[in-house]
Amino acid sequence: MLLLEAVLYFGVMAFLFRVRHWLGSGIFFCTLGSMHFLETYLAATFYVSVPGGFMLSPGSTVLFSGKLVLLLLVYLRENAAVVRQPIYGLLVGNLFLVGLVFVLRLHAALNADAGTSLPDLPFLDTMGWLMIWGSTLLYIDCLMIILLYNHLARLVSRPVLRIWLASSVVLTFDQIGFFAALHVIMDMPYPVLFGGWMAKMVAAALFSGLSGVYLRWIEPATSVPTPLRLGEVFEVLTYQQRYLALVEQAGRDPLTGLQNRTRLETLGAETVARLARDGRSFGLLIADVDRFKQVNDSYGHAAGDQTLQAVAAALQSCLGEGDLAFRYGGEEFVVLFADHTAAEVAEVADQILRAIRAGHCHPADSDLTASIGFAMSPADGSDLNALFQRADERLYEAKRAGRDRAVGPRLHAATRHATPGLQQP
């Protein structure tokens, strides 16, 4: 039941966030804010038992965990200046609520003689202070999850894993902080702490997976967010986000959209060093378009640019999620593979050759071919320069052997009419 509630909650909120460009962000933020009271109320009053003698609340497990990941989603698709708005709004609104409850006490005596029921002021006091404490924790949580997500980028390339790691750490911190208030104010037992923490870890995994689906298929990144004015803590994160995005943009080849040679020499070298340090296998592939100069000479540079774009698209269609593709220069492309065997890279190389032939890359719609050389660690070296040099040597072996083929540690000669053989070059 909790799983269904979590999927439904995230699905509705993600939909409202996705249509913000048509309906405005207000509908998303107002819905998020209206759930805040229910979330705090359930966290204070409604618990279900789970195996092991633990207790958990849907308000804390589903609504709060989902809200935290949704706010990270806002940061990733907008910026820190936008994500701070609902947090400040919740904090100010809760302070205002406590102030109004204090004013209500002045009217209680007038209502008592009229025979009407009085508001439950102690309950409103408790809820108000819990909501203020929850909003304060949310402010800290958002800072933490954004900073953790950004810092994990150097260690973890996949956004889903970064969201999961960051949200797990922050939800652990939040569970301890919010339970402390519940224990002091409402004398909540310790099974609530442990049961809620375990449930939040499951929720972190679920909401991270759902966020990954959203980021990859519902709203892929298309632009660099624009920061607003200076002066607040969140603004530092906005400029950090923009700076990192501009660095990423500067490392892209404007023609093909692939990462450029500079990124190969920095990101590529860092990736190879990390893989070598971890004892993982990796490989490097160089692909060079055959007789590309003839395309430029015969059809012009505009047609040549279109050819390179088509080749880049064909190459990318053959790569997995963790593979890194670069345009090295001219008609040369480089791919870094992690955790691949020589046979697996050989298969990808063959797929690339076939994709380029079948991809209508040539301006005259005739066959365009490429030559490929690749090298594998540790046999061919354990650093970027050594692998590149060996792959480059094998690329020219492929050229000398007649082009339209791949040469690697255990691969020799793949033409359009031949199946790659497995022999040492």
Secondary structure, 3 states (H helix, E strand, C coil): CHHHHHHHHHHHHHHHHHCHHHHCCHHHHHHHHHHHHHHHHHHHHCCEEECCCEEECHHHHHHHHHHHHHHHHHHHHCCHHHHHHHHHHHHHHHHHHHHHHHHHHHHHHHHHCCCCCCCCHHHHHHHHHHHHHHHHHHHHHHHHHHHHHHHHHHCCCCHHHHHHHHHHHHHHHHHHHHHHHHHHHHCCCHHHHHHHHHHHHHHHHHHHHHHHHHHHHHCCCCCCCCCCCCCCHHHHHHHHHHHHHHHHHHCECCCCCCECHHHHHHHHHHHHHHHHHCCCCEEEEEEEECCHHHHHHHHCHHHHHHHHHHHHHHHHCCCCCCCEEEEEECCEEEEEEECCCHHHHHHHHHHHHHHHHHCCCCCCCCCCCEEEEEEECCCCCCCHHHHHHHHHHHHHHHHHCCCCCEEECCEECCCCCCCCECCCC
